[in-house]
Amino acid sequence: MSNLIINLSQTMRAEVDSLNAIAQNSANINTAGYKSVRSSVVDTQFVNALQRTDSANNVTTRVNTSRGQINATDRALDFAIIGDGWFGVLHNEKLALTRNGSFKLNDDNVLTTLAGDPVLGVDGLITLSSNDVSLDPNGTLLTAAGEKIQLAIYNDGDKGVSPIGDGLYSGSHAILTADNAKIIQGAIEQSNVDSAADMVRMMETTRHIESMQRALNTYNELLNSGINQIGK
């Protein structure tokens, strides 16, 4: 098979991945703390059909970590981070990061996400006597019983984060305590999905796929025509 056809088909598959990323963003537009993703093709070259190419198609997926809109909820266990940083939770016995600060107390009075993953403090799991708490900007929880518990806030390292589902992320580098995060109570960060920008990208990607399909069909017809001429 021609290398050009291989490159075209690989790029079309990469563009389909891009459409899947846009669909994922659309599905999570109302998910608190969700960070939009974008897939793109890098280091791809097309050459003349008669030339050989060893160029490869590489797809990269980037997470946009810009802050979403902060909405007030007036709920005592809803927290939002202003600035850098992520809440740490224990998901499947491993550290995971999230910007969704909508928490609750489980039956054992352990602070968890709404999905049930324990929220981490600097000294481990957080147990509260009640949800009657206040929060200072540096992330210290103060209870009516006089307890003081520090939330653990992490940064994402110098290589960013990767989505692992359900609004959770893994760091690709060492997890370090964040220094420049301010925590506010009674508020939630919304997703940072830009639906208008995603709609434009979807139309551009769809048109690009269609143009590559036409190019693939044209080139295939040229090959068939050449083979038929050789056979005469």
Secondary structure, DSSP 8 states (H G I E B T S, - for coil): --HHHHHHHHHHHHHHHHHHHHHHHHHTTTSTT---EEEEEES-----TTS------EEEEEE------EEE---TTEEEEEES-EEEEEETTEEEEES-EEEEE-TTSBEEETTS-BBEETTEE-B-S-S-EEE-TTSEEEETT--EEEB-EE---TT-EEEEETTEEEESS---B-SSEEEEESEEE-----HHHHHHHHHHHHHHHHHHHHHHHHHHHHHHHHHHHHH-
